[in-house]
Amino acid sequence: MKSMIGAVVLGLTVLVSGCSSDYVMATKEGKMIMTDGKPQIDKETGLVKYTDDSGHEKQINGDEVSSIVER
């Protein structure tokens, strides 16, 4: 049930998001991160590098990401 709610929230987020991001990352905590361009996964460090919709380059631990969906 919890994963179904997460999928619905992710779907709605993708539908209502603007044209500013190409991907949506969902974290295991339920946070949705809009990215500008495709996030890059560093296999050596396990970090996911992305550019947020403000143009800032950021990183998140790959273990915290539950899914990355192209919008």
Secondary structure, 3 states (H helix, E strand, C coil): CHHHHHHHHHHHHHHHCCCCCCEEEEECCCCEEEECCCCEECCCCCEEEEEECCCCEEEEEHHHEEEEEEC
